[in-house]
Amino acid sequence: MASEHDGGDYPIHLGLAYLFLIGYTVRTLFLRVRLPGSVGVILSGFAFSFFMQDDILQGRDHLQSLAFFLVLLTAGTEISLADLKCYIVVFATLPAALETLGIAAYAHYKMHFTVVEALVLGTTLFPLGDGLVIPKMSEFRHDFPGHP
């Protein structure tokens, strides 16, 4: 009987399982020797990329966006109110406020939006910038070459 697989390929789920298992193991080893665990994960992912399947490499963008979402989710759940100091709140809100005002000013003066429309655009885009807008802009750039 002929085999379903051509011998050299693993199922994609098994390849991902190996990737996650090796990443977790290297992370644990790095933490044991008091090094940052994230560096171990990055190094294991880099080493694994040399013999990774094409299917996993093609799905790499989706895995990166999922990982980015999980990092944001984890960072948001680790904040406790007891840890917040006045200067931390200022340093957290000042960049957000400046980015909102920058987007609003650009929309008002260059795109001729009303002040209210520009502020709505600013408050809509600044929290979404890193998580949604930038990956979509990258996707748009690949779909339409030559467009900024």
BAMARRO-920334 format. One record per residue (C-alpha): residue in three letters; x, y, z. Coordinates in steps of 0.2 Angstrom, whole numbers, padded with zeros to 4 digits, always signed. Layout:
! residues N
ALAXYZ...
END
This chain:
! residues 148
MET+0000+0000+0000ALA+0006+0017-0004SER+0008+0030+0010GLU-0002+0046+0011HIS+0014+0056+0015ASP+0029+0057+0003GLY+0040+0053+0017GLY+0049+0070+0020ASP+0034+0080+0025TYR+0026+0081+0043PRO+0008+0086+0045ILE+0007+0105+0048HIS+0000+0102+0066LEU+0015+0091+0070GLY+0027+0104+0064LEU+0018+0117+0074ALA+0018+0106+0089TYR+0037+0103+0087LEU+0040+0122+0085PHE+0030+0126+0101LEU+0038+0112+0111ILE+0056+0117+0107GLY+0052+0135+0110TYR+0044+0131+0127THR+0059+0120+0131VAL+0072+0133+0126ARG+0062+0147+0136THR+0063+0136+0151LEU+0081+0133+0150PHE+0085+0151+0148LEU+0074+0155+0163ARG+0084+0142+0173VAL+0100+0151+0169ARG+0092+0168+0173LEU+0092+0174+0155PRO+0076+0182+0147GLY+0065+0168+0141SER+0059+0178+0126VAL+0077+0178+0119GLY+0076+0159+0120VAL+0060+0158+0111ILE+0067+0170+0097LEU+0083+0160+0095SER+0073+0143+0094GLY+0062+0151+0081PHE+0076+0157+0071ALA+0085+0140+0072PHE+0069+0131+0068SER+0066+0142+0052PHE+0081+0133+0043PHE+0071+0117+0042MET+0053+0122+0044GLN+0040+0116+0032ASP+0034+0127+0018ASP+0016+0127+0024ILE+0022+0134+0041LEU+0032+0147+0032GLN+0018+0152+0022GLY+0007+0154+0037ARG+0020+0164+0047ASP+0011+0181+0045HIS-0004+0174+0053LEU+0006+0166+0067GLN+0015+0183+0070SER-0002+0192+0070LEU-0009+0179+0083ALA+0007+0181+0093PHE+0006+0200+0093PHE-0012+0199+0099LEU-0008+0187+0113VAL+0006+0198+0119LEU-0006+0213+0120LEU-0019+0203+0129THR-0006+0196+0141ALA+0001+0213+0144GLY-0016+0220+0147THR-0021+0207+0160GLU-0005+0209+0170ILE-0008+0227+0176SER-0014+0229+0194LEU-0021+0245+0201ALA-0008+0244+0216ASP+0006+0245+0203LEU+0000+0261+0195LYS+0009+0277+0201CYS+0006+0294+0195TYR+0021+0296+0183ILE+0017+0279+0175VAL-0001+0285+0171VAL+0007+0301+0164PHE+0019+0291+0153ALA+0006+0280+0147THR-0007+0293+0143LEU+0004+0307+0136PRO+0010+0297+0120ALA-0008+0291+0117ALA-0014+0309+0118LEU-0001+0316+0107GLU-0004+0303+0094THR-0022+0306+0095LEU-0019+0325+0093GLY-0007+0322+0079ILE-0019+0311+0069ALA-0032+0324+0072ALA-0022+0339+0066TYR-0016+0330+0050ALA-0034+0325+0047HIS-0040+0343+0050TYR-0027+0352+0040LYS-0022+0340+0026MET-0038+0330+0023HIS-0050+0345+0028PHE-0060+0335+0041THR-0070+0345+0053VAL-0062+0346+0071VAL-0075+0333+0078GLU-0072+0321+0063ALA-0053+0323+0065LEU-0054+0319+0084VAL-0065+0304+0080LEU-0052+0298+0068GLY-0038+0301+0080THR-0047+0292+0094THR-0051+0278+0082LEU-0034+0275+0074PHE-0022+0277+0089PRO-0027+0262+0099LEU-0028+0251+0083GLY-0012+0257+0075ASP+0000+0244+0080GLY-0012+0229+0081LEU-0023+0232+0065VAL-0019+0246+0054ILE+0000+0243+0052PRO-0003+0224+0047LYS-0017+0230+0035MET-0006+0243+0028SER+0008+0230+0025GLU-0005+0219+0017PHE-0011+0233+0006ARG+0007+0237+0001HIS+0009+0219-0005ASP-0008+0218-0014PHE-0004+0235-0023PRO+0014+0237-0027GLY+0020+0254-0030HIS+0007+0262-0019PRO+0013+0270-0003
END
